[in-house]
Amino acid sequence: MVIQSIDGKYKKEFKSRPCSGLSVAKLAFTQDDRRAVFMLSGDTLAILTLGTSSIKFIENVKSFEVQKKATEDGWHMLKLRKK
């Protein structure tokens, strides 16, 4: 999977590796387009801050949903279902 800005100044690539079990599943962007949220194979959720190399991983996640609208203070919420 490749996430790239329209102007090409930012690009982040995630290579699938079937042997290692690394592959990208469901992907969503937050409403403000500042983060990409996606499942890696297995049970790991990844949250990438776009335009940076900052990525957070949360293990033991079964699925997720991204709230479509930010709260008044600008926070986005993820609804997680642990295994």
PDB file of N, CA, C and O in Angstrom:
ATOM      1  N   MET A   1       0.849  -1.157   0.000  1.00  0.00           N
ATOM      2  CA  MET A   1       0.000   0.000   0.000  1.00  0.00           C
ATOM      3  C   MET A   1       0.903   1.230   0.000  1.00  0.00           C
ATOM      4  O   MET A   1       1.927   1.265   0.681  1.00  0.00           O
ATOM      5  N   VAL A   2       0.502   2.240  -0.780  1.00  0.00           N
ATOM      6  CA  VAL A   2       1.227   3.496  -0.835  1.00  0.00           C
ATOM      7  C   VAL A   2       0.264   4.623  -0.522  1.00  0.00           C
ATOM      8  O   VAL A   2      -0.820   4.704  -1.100  1.00  0.00           O
ATOM      9  N   ILE A   3       0.662   5.492   0.393  1.00  0.00           N
ATOM     10  CA  ILE A   3      -0.097   6.710   0.686  1.00  0.00           C
ATOM     11  C   ILE A   3       0.789   7.858   0.245  1.00  0.00           C
ATOM     12  O   ILE A   3       1.917   8.005   0.716  1.00  0.00           O
ATOM     13  N   GLN A   4       0.261   8.682  -0.678  1.00  0.00           N
ATOM     14  CA  GLN A   4       1.061   9.756  -1.253  1.00  0.00           C
ATOM     15  C   GLN A   4       0.230  11.014  -1.394  1.00  0.00           C
ATOM     16  O   GLN A   4      -0.955  10.953  -1.723  1.00  0.00           O
ATOM     17  N   SER A   5       0.856  12.163  -1.144  1.00  0.00           N
ATOM     18  CA  SER A   5       0.157  13.438  -1.337  1.00  0.00           C
ATOM     19  C   SER A   5      -0.025  13.686  -2.832  1.00  0.00           C
ATOM     20  O   SER A   5       0.709  13.141  -3.658  1.00  0.00           O
ATOM     21  N   ILE A   6      -1.000  14.504  -3.163  1.00  0.00           N
ATOM     22  CA  ILE A   6      -1.283  14.805  -4.561  1.00  0.00           C
ATOM     23  C   ILE A   6      -0.092  15.464  -5.238  1.00  0.00           C
ATOM     24  O   ILE A   6       0.192  15.188  -6.403  1.00  0.00           O
ATOM     25  N   ASP A   7       0.609  16.335  -4.511  1.00  0.00           N
ATOM     26  CA  ASP A   7       1.757  17.031  -5.107  1.00  0.00           C
ATOM     27  C   ASP A   7       3.023  16.173  -5.118  1.00  0.00           C
ATOM     28  O   ASP A   7       4.049  16.586  -5.658  1.00  0.00           O
ATOM     29  N   GLY A   8       2.951  14.975  -4.521  1.00  0.00           N
ATOM     30  CA  GLY A   8       4.078  14.050  -4.532  1.00  0.00           C
ATOM     31  C   GLY A   8       5.170  14.354  -3.519  1.00  0.00           C
ATOM     32  O   GLY A   8       6.200  13.680  -3.518  1.00  0.00           O
ATOM     33  N   LYS A   9       4.981  15.350  -2.657  1.00  0.00           N
ATOM     34  CA  LYS A   9       6.006  15.716  -1.680  1.00  0.00           C
ATOM     35  C   LYS A   9       6.063  14.753  -0.490  1.00  0.00           C
ATOM     36  O   LYS A   9       7.063  14.704   0.227  1.00  0.00           O
ATOM     37  N   TYR A  10       4.996  13.999  -0.288  1.00  0.00           N
ATOM     38  CA  TYR A  10       4.955  13.049   0.822  1.00  0.00           C
ATOM     39  C   TYR A  10       4.554  11.680   0.286  1.00  0.00           C
ATOM     40  O   TYR A  10       3.614  11.558  -0.500  1.00  0.00           O
ATOM     41  N   LYS A  11       5.271  10.663   0.719  1.00  0.00           N
ATOM     42  CA  LYS A  11       4.954   9.302   0.296  1.00  0.00           C
ATOM     43  C   LYS A  11       5.368   8.333   1.393  1.00  0.00           C
ATOM     44  O   LYS A  11       6.480   8.403   1.915  1.00  0.00           O
ATOM     45  N   LYS A  12       4.465   7.437   1.731  1.00  0.00           N
ATOM     46  CA  LYS A  12       4.746   6.393   2.720  1.00  0.00           C
ATOM     47  C   LYS A  12       4.294   5.074   2.118  1.00  0.00           C
ATOM     48  O   LYS A  12       3.150   4.941   1.683  1.00  0.00           O
ATOM     49  N   GLU A  13       5.188   4.107   2.094  1.00  0.00           N
ATOM     50  CA  GLU A  13       4.883   2.817   1.475  1.00  0.00           C
ATOM     51  C   GLU A  13       4.932   1.704   2.513  1.00  0.00           C
ATOM     52  O   GLU A  13       5.834   1.646   3.349  1.00  0.00           O
ATOM     53  N   PHE A  14       3.947   0.829   2.439  1.00  0.00           N
ATOM     54  CA  PHE A  14       3.888  -0.354   3.294  1.00  0.00           C
ATOM     55  C   PHE A  14       3.897  -1.556   2.371  1.00  0.00           C
ATOM     56  O   PHE A  14       2.953  -1.778   1.613  1.00  0.00           O
ATOM     57  N   LYS A  15       4.967  -2.329   2.439  1.00  0.00           N
ATOM     58  CA  LYS A  15       5.103  -3.473   1.542  1.00  0.00           C
ATOM     59  C   LYS A  15       4.489  -4.708   2.165  1.00  0.00           C
ATOM     60  O   LYS A  15       4.754  -5.044   3.319  1.00  0.00           O
ATOM     61  N   SER A  16       3.661  -5.378   1.376  1.00  0.00           N
ATOM     62  CA  SER A  16       3.073  -6.640   1.825  1.00  0.00           C
ATOM     63  C   SER A  16       4.134  -7.721   1.780  1.00  0.00           C
ATOM     64  O   SER A  16       4.907  -7.821   0.827  1.00  0.00           O
ATOM     65  N   ARG A  17       4.155  -8.513   2.808  1.00  0.00           N
ATOM     66  CA  ARG A  17       5.085  -9.634   2.872  1.00  0.00           C
ATOM     67  C   ARG A  17       4.306 -10.861   3.332  1.00  0.00           C
ATOM     68  O   ARG A  17       4.233 -11.145   4.527  1.00  0.00           O
ATOM     69  N   PRO A  18       3.726 -11.585   2.383  1.00  0.00           N
ATOM     70  CA  PRO A  18       2.898 -12.736   2.752  1.00  0.00           C
ATOM     71  C   PRO A  18       3.603 -13.734   3.666  1.00  0.00           C
ATOM     72  O   PRO A  18       2.971 -14.309   4.552  1.00  0.00           O
ATOM     73  N   CYS A  19       4.889 -13.945   3.466  1.00  0.00           N
ATOM     74  CA  CYS A  19       5.617 -14.913   4.295  1.00  0.00           C
ATOM     75  C   CYS A  19       5.684 -14.457   5.748  1.00  0.00           C
ATOM     76  O   CYS A  19       5.633 -15.275   6.666  1.00  0.00           O
ATOM     77  N   SER A  20       5.800 -13.147   5.950  1.00  0.00           N
ATOM     78  CA  SER A  20       5.914 -12.638   7.317  1.00  0.00           C
ATOM     79  C   SER A  20       4.545 -12.321   7.913  1.00  0.00           C
ATOM     80  O   SER A  20       4.437 -12.012   9.099  1.00  0.00           O
ATOM     81  N   GLY A  21       3.500 -12.399   7.089  1.00  0.00           N
ATOM     82  CA  GLY A  21       2.165 -12.102   7.575  1.00  0.00           C
ATOM     83  C   GLY A  21       1.832 -10.622   7.544  1.00  0.00           C
ATOM     84  O   GLY A  21       0.783 -10.214   8.043  1.00  0.00           O
ATOM     85  N   LEU A  22       2.724  -9.799   6.956  1.00  0.00           N
ATOM     86  CA  LEU A  22       2.461  -8.364   6.898  1.00  0.00           C
ATOM     87  C   LEU A  22       1.680  -8.029   5.634  1.00  0.00           C
ATOM     88  O   LEU A  22       2.184  -8.171   4.520  1.00  0.00           O
ATOM     89  N   SER A  23       0.471  -7.592   5.819  1.00  0.00           N
ATOM     90  CA  SER A  23      -0.331  -7.081   4.708  1.00  0.00           C
ATOM     91  C   SER A  23      -1.321  -6.084   5.292  1.00  0.00           C
ATOM     92  O   SER A  23      -1.686  -6.165   6.465  1.00  0.00           O
ATOM     93  N   VAL A  24      -1.746  -5.152   4.463  1.00  0.00           N
ATOM     94  CA  VAL A  24      -2.643  -4.099   4.915  1.00  0.00           C
ATOM     95  C   VAL A  24      -4.072  -4.489   4.594  1.00  0.00           C
ATOM     96  O   VAL A  24      -4.386  -4.883   3.471  1.00  0.00           O
ATOM     97  N   ALA A  25      -4.927  -4.374   5.584  1.00  0.00           N
ATOM     98  CA  ALA A  25      -6.341  -4.669   5.391  1.00  0.00           C
ATOM     99  C   ALA A  25      -7.100  -3.345   5.358  1.00  0.00           C
ATOM    100  O   ALA A  25      -6.619  -2.385   4.755  1.00  0.00           O
ATOM    101  N   LYS A  26      -8.227  -3.272   5.964  1.00  0.00           N
ATOM    102  CA  LYS A  26      -9.107  -2.095   5.983  1.00  0.00           C
ATOM    103  C   LYS A  26      -8.341  -0.791   6.225  1.00  0.00           C
ATOM    104  O   LYS A  26      -7.461  -0.734   7.084  1.00  0.00           O
ATOM    105  N   LEU A  27      -8.682   0.261   5.460  1.00  0.00           N
ATOM    106  CA  LEU A  27      -8.043   1.568   5.569  1.00  0.00           C
ATOM    107  C   LEU A  27      -9.107   2.646   5.637  1.00  0.00           C
ATOM    108  O   LEU A  27     -10.109   2.581   4.924  1.00  0.00           O
ATOM    109  N   ALA A  28      -8.894   3.644   6.497  1.00  0.00           N
ATOM    110  CA  ALA A  28      -9.804   4.793   6.588  1.00  0.00           C
ATOM    111  C   ALA A  28      -8.978   6.034   6.891  1.00  0.00           C
ATOM    112  O   ALA A  28      -7.906   5.951   7.491  1.00  0.00           O
ATOM    113  N   PHE A  29      -9.486   7.176   6.473  1.00  0.00           N
ATOM    114  CA  PHE A  29      -8.859   8.452   6.790  1.00  0.00           C
ATOM    115  C   PHE A  29      -9.760   9.189   7.768  1.00  0.00           C
ATOM    116  O   PHE A  29     -10.984   9.080   7.694  1.00  0.00           O
ATOM    117  N   THR A  30      -9.156   9.940   8.685  1.00  0.00           N
ATOM    118  CA  THR A  30      -9.958  10.756   9.586  1.00  0.00           C
ATOM    119  C   THR A  30     -10.575  11.900   8.776  1.00  0.00           C
ATOM    120  O   THR A  30     -10.082  12.247   7.702  1.00  0.00           O
ATOM    121  N   GLN A  31     -11.649  12.476   9.299  1.00  0.00           N
ATOM    122  CA  GLN A  31     -12.374  13.502   8.560  1.00  0.00           C
ATOM    123  C   GLN A  31     -11.485  14.684   8.199  1.00  0.00           C
ATOM    124  O   GLN A  31     -11.659  15.276   7.135  1.00  0.00           O
ATOM    125  N   ASP A  32     -10.545  15.036   9.054  1.00  0.00           N
ATOM    126  CA  ASP A  32      -9.655  16.164   8.776  1.00  0.00           C
ATOM    127  C   ASP A  32      -8.489  15.785   7.861  1.00  0.00           C
ATOM    128  O   ASP A  32      -7.639  16.623   7.561  1.00  0.00           O
ATOM    129  N   ASP A  33      -8.447  14.538   7.423  1.00  0.00           N
ATOM    130  CA  ASP A  33      -7.395  14.033   6.523  1.00  0.00           C
ATOM    131  C   ASP A  33      -5.993  14.176   7.100  1.00  0.00           C
ATOM    132  O   ASP A  33      -5.027  14.301   6.347  1.00  0.00           O
ATOM    133  N   ARG A  34      -5.870  14.160   8.406  1.00  0.00           N
ATOM    134  CA  ARG A  34      -4.552  14.253   9.027  1.00  0.00           C
ATOM    135  C   ARG A  34      -3.967  12.891   9.366  1.00  0.00           C
ATOM    136  O   ARG A  34      -2.760  12.764   9.574  1.00  0.00           O
ATOM    137  N   ARG A  35      -4.830  11.861   9.421  1.00  0.00           N
ATOM    138  CA  ARG A  35      -4.363  10.529   9.794  1.00  0.00           C
ATOM    139  C   ARG A  35      -4.977   9.457   8.900  1.00  0.00           C
ATOM    140  O   ARG A  35      -6.113   9.574   8.439  1.00  0.00           O
ATOM    141  N   ALA A  36      -4.194   8.417   8.673  1.00  0.00           N
ATOM    142  CA  ALA A  36      -4.682   7.214   8.011  1.00  0.00           C
ATOM    143  C   ALA A  36      -4.698   6.123   9.069  1.00  0.00           C
ATOM    144  O   ALA A  36      -3.730   5.951   9.810  1.00  0.00           O
ATOM    145  N   VAL A  37      -5.794   5.392   9.137  1.00  0.00           N
ATOM    146  CA  VAL A  37      -5.954   4.337  10.139  1.00  0.00           C
ATOM    147  C   VAL A  37      -6.190   3.042   9.372  1.00  0.00           C
ATOM    148  O   VAL A  37      -7.051   2.984   8.494  1.00  0.00           O
ATOM    149  N   PHE A  38      -5.430   2.013   9.701  1.00  0.00           N
ATOM    150  CA  PHE A  38      -5.580   0.768   8.963  1.00  0.00           C
ATOM    151  C   PHE A  38      -5.164  -0.427   9.799  1.00  0.00           C
ATOM    152  O   PHE A  38      -4.396  -0.316  10.755  1.00  0.00           O
ATOM    153  N   MET A  39      -5.696  -1.571   9.404  1.00  0.00           N
ATOM    154  CA  MET A  39      -5.365  -2.829  10.057  1.00  0.00           C
ATOM    155  C   MET A  39      -4.230  -3.492   9.306  1.00  0.00           C
ATOM    156  O   MET A  39      -4.228  -3.549   8.076  1.00  0.00           O
ATOM    157  N   LEU A  40      -3.274  -3.986  10.051  1.00  0.00           N
ATOM    158  CA  LEU A  40      -2.245  -4.840   9.481  1.00  0.00           C
ATOM    159  C   LEU A  40      -2.700  -6.278   9.710  1.00  0.00           C
ATOM    160  O   LEU A  40      -3.501  -6.548  10.606  1.00  0.00           O
ATOM    161  N   SER A  41      -2.194  -7.181   8.911  1.00  0.00           N
ATOM    162  CA  SER A  41      -2.607  -8.573   9.055  1.00  0.00           C
ATOM    163  C   SER A  41      -2.430  -9.014  10.498  1.00  0.00           C
ATOM    164  O   SER A  41      -1.527  -8.566  11.205  1.00  0.00           O
ATOM    165  N   GLY A  42      -3.291  -9.875  10.896  1.00  0.00           N
ATOM    166  CA  GLY A  42      -3.278 -10.286  12.293  1.00  0.00           C
ATOM    167  C   GLY A  42      -4.208  -9.389  13.076  1.00  0.00           C
ATOM    168  O   GLY A  42      -5.394  -9.292  12.761  1.00  0.00           O
ATOM    169  N   ASP A  43      -3.683  -8.735  14.090  1.00  0.00           N
ATOM    170  CA  ASP A  43      -4.550  -7.981  14.993  1.00  0.00           C
ATOM    171  C   ASP A  43      -3.967  -6.624  15.376  1.00  0.00           C
ATOM    172  O   ASP A  43      -4.215  -6.134  16.477  1.00  0.00           O
ATOM    173  N   THR A  44      -3.199  -6.016  14.482  1.00  0.00           N
ATOM    174  CA  THR A  44      -2.546  -4.749  14.801  1.00  0.00           C
ATOM    175  C   THR A  44      -3.170  -3.590  14.034  1.00  0.00           C
ATOM    176  O   THR A  44      -3.300  -3.630  12.810  1.00  0.00           O
ATOM    177  N   LEU A  45      -3.551  -2.563  14.775  1.00  0.00           N
ATOM    178  CA  LEU A  45      -4.093  -1.332  14.191  1.00  0.00           C
ATOM    179  C   LEU A  45      -2.942  -0.343  14.064  1.00  0.00           C
ATOM    180  O   LEU A  45      -2.145  -0.194  14.991  1.00  0.00           O
ATOM    181  N   ALA A  46      -2.851   0.333  12.923  1.00  0.00           N
ATOM    182  CA  ALA A  46      -1.816   1.341  12.703  1.00  0.00           C
ATOM    183  C   ALA A  46      -2.479   2.693  12.491  1.00  0.00           C
ATOM    184  O   ALA A  46      -3.477   2.794  11.777  1.00  0.00           O
ATOM    185  N   ILE A  47      -1.925   3.737  13.111  1.00  0.00           N
ATOM    186  CA  ILE A  47      -2.424   5.100  12.950  1.00  0.00           C
ATOM    187  C   ILE A  47      -1.246   5.943  12.463  1.00  0.00           C
ATOM    188  O   ILE A  47      -0.311   6.214  13.216  1.00  0.00           O
ATOM    189  N   LEU A  48      -1.305   6.351  11.203  1.00  0.00           N
ATOM    190  CA  LEU A  48      -0.248   7.125  10.570  1.00  0.00           C
ATOM    191  C   LEU A  48      -0.646   8.586  10.523  1.00  0.00           C
ATOM    192  O   LEU A  48      -1.716   8.919  10.012  1.00  0.00           O
ATOM    193  N   THR A  49       0.201   9.467  11.050  1.00  0.00           N
ATOM    194  CA  THR A  49      -0.019  10.903  10.929  1.00  0.00           C
ATOM    195  C   THR A  49       0.547  11.315   9.586  1.00  0.00           C
ATOM    196  O   THR A  49       1.759  11.264   9.373  1.00  0.00           O
ATOM    197  N   LEU A  50      -0.335  11.725   8.676  1.00  0.00           N
ATOM    198  CA  LEU A  50       0.075  12.029   7.314  1.00  0.00           C
ATOM    199  C   LEU A  50       1.036  13.206   7.269  1.00  0.00           C
ATOM    200  O   LEU A  50       0.923  14.143   8.058  1.00  0.00           O
ATOM    201  N   GLY A  51       1.982  13.150   6.342  1.00  0.00           N
ATOM    202  CA  GLY A  51       2.981  14.192   6.198  1.00  0.00           C
ATOM    203  C   GLY A  51       4.169  14.014   7.127  1.00  0.00           C
ATOM    204  O   GLY A  51       5.113  14.803   7.099  1.00  0.00           O
ATOM    205  N   THR A  52       4.117  12.968   7.956  1.00  0.00           N
ATOM    206  CA  THR A  52       5.204  12.681   8.897  1.00  0.00           C
ATOM    207  C   THR A  52       5.545  11.200   8.830  1.00  0.00           C
ATOM    208  O   THR A  52       4.920  10.443   8.086  1.00  0.00           O
ATOM    209  N   SER A  53       6.521  10.799   9.598  1.00  0.00           N
ATOM    210  CA  SER A  53       6.825   9.366   9.696  1.00  0.00           C
ATOM    211  C   SER A  53       6.268   8.789  10.992  1.00  0.00           C
ATOM    212  O   SER A  53       6.580   7.655  11.355  1.00  0.00           O
ATOM    213  N   SER A  54       5.436   9.576  11.696  1.00  0.00           N
ATOM    214  CA  SER A  54       4.860   9.152  12.971  1.00  0.00           C
ATOM    215  C   SER A  54       3.760   8.112  12.752  1.00  0.00           C
ATOM    216  O   SER A  54       2.770   8.366  12.066  1.00  0.00           O
ATOM    217  N   ILE A  55       3.956   6.952  13.343  1.00  0.00           N
ATOM    218  CA  ILE A  55       2.961   5.888  13.240  1.00  0.00           C
ATOM    219  C   ILE A  55       2.846   5.199  14.596  1.00  0.00           C
ATOM    220  O   ILE A  55       3.853   4.868  15.222  1.00  0.00           O
ATOM    221  N   LYS A  56       1.612   4.989  15.039  1.00  0.00           N
ATOM    222  CA  LYS A  56       1.359   4.312  16.310  1.00  0.00           C
ATOM    223  C   LYS A  56       0.726   2.964  16.010  1.00  0.00           C
ATOM    224  O   LYS A  56      -0.065   2.835  15.076  1.00  0.00           O
ATOM    225  N   PHE A  57       1.070   1.976  16.795  1.00  0.00           N
ATOM    226  CA  PHE A  57       0.533   0.633  16.631  1.00  0.00           C
ATOM    227  C   PHE A  57      -0.214   0.228  17.897  1.00  0.00           C
ATOM    228  O   PHE A  57       0.258   0.458  19.010  1.00  0.00           O
ATOM    229  N   ILE A  58      -1.375  -0.372  17.714  1.00  0.00           N
ATOM    230  CA  ILE A  58      -2.168  -0.900  18.823  1.00  0.00           C
ATOM    231  C   ILE A  58      -2.422  -2.369  18.516  1.00  0.00           C
ATOM    232  O   ILE A  58      -3.009  -2.701  17.486  1.00  0.00           O
ATOM    233  N   GLU A  59      -1.986  -3.237  19.399  1.00  0.00           N
ATOM    234  CA  GLU A  59      -2.126  -4.680  19.183  1.00  0.00           C
ATOM    235  C   GLU A  59      -3.427  -5.223  19.766  1.00  0.00           C
ATOM    236  O   GLU A  59      -4.102  -4.553  20.548  1.00  0.00           O
ATOM    237  N   ASN A  60      -3.761  -6.435  19.377  1.00  0.00           N
ATOM    238  CA  ASN A  60      -4.925  -7.168  19.867  1.00  0.00           C
ATOM    239  C   ASN A  60      -6.245  -6.489  19.515  1.00  0.00           C
ATOM    240  O   ASN A  60      -7.174  -6.481  20.322  1.00  0.00           O
ATOM    241  N   VAL A  61      -6.331  -5.924  18.324  1.00  0.00           N
ATOM    242  CA  VAL A  61      -7.551  -5.267  17.863  1.00  0.00           C
ATOM    243  C   VAL A  61      -8.242  -6.167  16.850  1.00  0.00           C
ATOM    244  O   VAL A  61      -7.613  -6.670  15.919  1.00  0.00           O
ATOM    245  N   LYS A  62      -9.527  -6.361  17.037  1.00  0.00           N
ATOM    246  CA  LYS A  62     -10.299  -7.198  16.121  1.00  0.00           C
ATOM    247  C   LYS A  62     -10.797  -6.379  14.933  1.00  0.00           C
ATOM    248  O   LYS A  62     -10.732  -6.844  13.795  1.00  0.00           O
ATOM    249  N   SER A  63     -11.296  -5.160  15.184  1.00  0.00           N
ATOM    250  CA  SER A  63     -11.777  -4.288  14.117  1.00  0.00           C
ATOM    251  C   SER A  63     -11.827  -2.861  14.630  1.00  0.00           C
ATOM    252  O   SER A  63     -11.621  -2.618  15.819  1.00  0.00           O
ATOM    253  N   PHE A  64     -12.100  -1.910  13.737  1.00  0.00           N
ATOM    254  CA  PHE A  64     -12.180  -0.512  14.148  1.00  0.00           C
ATOM    255  C   PHE A  64     -13.161   0.235  13.256  1.00  0.00           C
ATOM    256  O   PHE A  64     -13.504  -0.214  12.162  1.00  0.00           O
ATOM    257  N   GLU A  65     -13.603   1.382  13.750  1.00  0.00           N
ATOM    258  CA  GLU A  65     -14.422   2.315  12.975  1.00  0.00           C
ATOM    259  C   GLU A  65     -13.901   3.708  13.285  1.00  0.00           C
ATOM    260  O   GLU A  65     -13.556   3.999  14.430  1.00  0.00           O
ATOM    261  N   VAL A  66     -13.840   4.563  12.288  1.00  0.00           N
ATOM    262  CA  VAL A  66     -13.421   5.941  12.498  1.00  0.00           C
ATOM    263  C   VAL A  66     -14.669   6.805  12.561  1.00  0.00           C
ATOM    264  O   VAL A  66     -15.536   6.723  11.691  1.00  0.00           O
ATOM    265  N   GLN A  67     -14.752   7.632  13.596  1.00  0.00           N
ATOM    266  CA  GLN A  67     -15.891   8.542  13.728  1.00  0.00           C
ATOM    267  C   GLN A  67     -15.875   9.497  12.547  1.00  0.00           C
ATOM    268  O   GLN A  67     -14.834  10.067  12.221  1.00  0.00           O
ATOM    269  N   LYS A  68     -17.023   9.674  11.905  1.00  0.00           N
ATOM    270  CA  LYS A  68     -17.081  10.486  10.692  1.00  0.00           C
ATOM    271  C   LYS A  68     -16.945  11.975  10.957  1.00  0.00           C
ATOM    272  O   LYS A  68     -16.493  12.718  10.085  1.00  0.00           O
ATOM    273  N   LYS A  69     -17.325  12.420  12.137  1.00  0.00           N
ATOM    274  CA  LYS A  69     -17.263  13.844  12.441  1.00  0.00           C
ATOM    275  C   LYS A  69     -16.452  14.068  13.708  1.00  0.00           C
ATOM    276  O   LYS A  69     -16.619  13.352  14.695  1.00  0.00           O
ATOM    277  N   ALA A  70     -15.577  15.061  13.676  1.00  0.00           N
ATOM    278  CA  ALA A  70     -14.747  15.369  14.842  1.00  0.00           C
ATOM    279  C   ALA A  70     -15.606  15.982  15.942  1.00  0.00           C
ATOM    280  O   ALA A  70     -16.657  16.564  15.672  1.00  0.00           O
ATOM    281  N   THR A  71     -15.152  15.847  17.172  1.00  0.00           N
ATOM    282  CA  THR A  71     -15.840  16.460  18.304  1.00  0.00           C
ATOM    283  C   THR A  71     -15.571  17.965  18.284  1.00  0.00           C
ATOM    284  O   THR A  71     -14.781  18.445  17.471  1.00  0.00           O
ATOM    285  N   GLU A  72     -16.224  18.704  19.172  1.00  0.00           N
ATOM    286  CA  GLU A  72     -16.074  20.159  19.221  1.00  0.00           C
ATOM    287  C   GLU A  72     -14.620  20.598  19.386  1.00  0.00           C
ATOM    288  O   GLU A  72     -14.205  21.606  18.815  1.00  0.00           O
ATOM    289  N   ASP A  73     -13.855  19.849  20.159  1.00  0.00           N
ATOM    290  CA  ASP A  73     -12.463  20.235  20.391  1.00  0.00           C
ATOM    291  C   ASP A  73     -11.502  19.651  19.358  1.00  0.00           C
ATOM    292  O   ASP A  73     -10.285  19.734  19.522  1.00  0.00           O
ATOM    293  N   GLY A  74     -12.052  19.057  18.289  1.00  0.00           N
ATOM    294  CA  GLY A  74     -11.218  18.582  17.194  1.00  0.00           C
ATOM    295  C   GLY A  74     -10.713  17.158  17.311  1.00  0.00           C
ATOM    296  O   GLY A  74      -9.976  16.696  16.440  1.00  0.00           O
ATOM    297  N   TRP A  75     -11.090  16.446  18.369  1.00  0.00           N
ATOM    298  CA  TRP A  75     -10.625  15.074  18.535  1.00  0.00           C
ATOM    299  C   TRP A  75     -11.411  14.116  17.658  1.00  0.00           C
ATOM    300  O   TRP A  75     -12.609  14.295  17.438  1.00  0.00           O
ATOM    301  N   HIS A  76     -10.730  13.108  17.165  1.00  0.00           N
ATOM    302  CA  HIS A  76     -11.372  12.029  16.418  1.00  0.00           C
ATOM    303  C   HIS A  76     -11.342  10.800  17.304  1.00  0.00           C
ATOM    304  O   HIS A  76     -10.366  10.548  18.011  1.00  0.00           O
ATOM    305  N   MET A  77     -12.404  10.054  17.256  1.00  0.00           N
ATOM    306  CA  MET A  77     -12.476   8.884  18.118  1.00  0.00           C
ATOM    307  C   MET A  77     -12.445   7.615  17.281  1.00  0.00           C
ATOM    308  O   MET A  77     -13.027   7.551  16.198  1.00  0.00           O
ATOM    309  N   LEU A  78     -11.769   6.628  17.793  1.00  0.00           N
ATOM    310  CA  LEU A  78     -11.757   5.314  17.183  1.00  0.00           C
ATOM    311  C   LEU A  78     -12.564   4.385  18.070  1.00  0.00           C
ATOM    312  O   LEU A  78     -12.419   4.395  19.293  1.00  0.00           O
ATOM    313  N   LYS A  79     -13.389   3.605  17.464  1.00  0.00           N
ATOM    314  CA  LYS A  79     -14.158   2.617  18.204  1.00  0.00           C
ATOM    315  C   LYS A  79     -13.492   1.281  17.959  1.00  0.00           C
ATOM    316  O   LYS A  79     -13.530   0.755  16.847  1.00  0.00           O
ATOM    317  N   LEU A  80     -12.884   0.734  18.991  1.00  0.00           N
ATOM    318  CA  LEU A  80     -12.127  -0.495  18.871  1.00  0.00           C
ATOM    319  C   LEU A  80     -12.875  -1.661  19.496  1.00  0.00           C
ATOM    320  O   LEU A  80     -13.628  -1.491  20.455  1.00  0.00           O
ATOM    321  N   ARG A  81     -12.659  -2.832  18.947  1.00  0.00           N
ATOM    322  CA  ARG A  81     -13.180  -4.052  19.547  1.00  0.00           C
ATOM    323  C   ARG A  81     -11.998  -4.960  19.790  1.00  0.00           C
ATOM    324  O   ARG A  81     -11.422  -5.509  18.851  1.00  0.00           O
ATOM    325  N   LYS A  82     -11.639  -5.119  21.041  1.00  0.00           N
ATOM    326  CA  LYS A  82     -10.518  -5.989  21.389  1.00  0.00           C
ATOM    327  C   LYS A  82     -10.919  -7.433  21.178  1.00  0.00           C
ATOM    328  O   LYS A  82     -12.099  -7.781  21.230  1.00  0.00           O
ATOM    329  N   LYS A  83      -9.934  -8.258  20.942  1.00  0.00           N
ATOM    330  CA  LYS A  83     -10.183  -9.689  20.750  1.00  0.00           C
ATOM    331  C   LYS A  83     -10.594 -10.333  22.047  1.00  0.00           C
ATOM    332  O   LYS A  83     -10.847 -11.537  22.085  1.00  0.00           O
TER     333      LYS A  83
END
